[in-house]
Amino acid sequence: MPRITGPFTRHAGHPLVAALGQGLSARLAARLLELDLSLRRMQELVHGIEADQGLQLPPASGTGLAVVEAARGRLAHRLELENGKVTRYQILAPTEWNFHPQGALPQGLLGQPAGDDALQRVRHLIAALDPCVACKIEVA
């Protein structure tokens, strides 16, 4: 079962997001809240930055894993090194969580009424989840 990930998950407890419920408005409000918080954090981080002197590492072997809460949700990178060369690389992106058959998109669509504005609501939900790739909606 995929995890629900992204700004909505990170800010579900915020009073504005919580007041808007689980739908599209709440997801868009969470994205705006995330944008505001990110800009404030970047301003804090910019102070005291010095030029990078570079980092030289000896050839190594092993496995590395990095997981970060990125703009669109949880992002994971895993790699394996042998003598300083990458032998395996894997990525698990937020799109894979959110657009999984049991992910946030299907969950957001289930129970929604059909009607003249259904296609527009689907477009808005997809935009709120931000697949980060081009997509096309077809109604059959």
Buried (B, 14 or more C-beta within 10 A) or exposed (E): EBBBBBBBBBBBEBEEBEEBEBBBBBBBBBBEBBEEBEEEEEEEEEEEEEEEEEEEEEEEEEEEEEEEBBBBBBBBBBBBBEEEEEEEEEEBBBBBBBBBEEBBBEBBEEEEEEEEEEEEBBEBBBBBBBBBEEEEEEEE
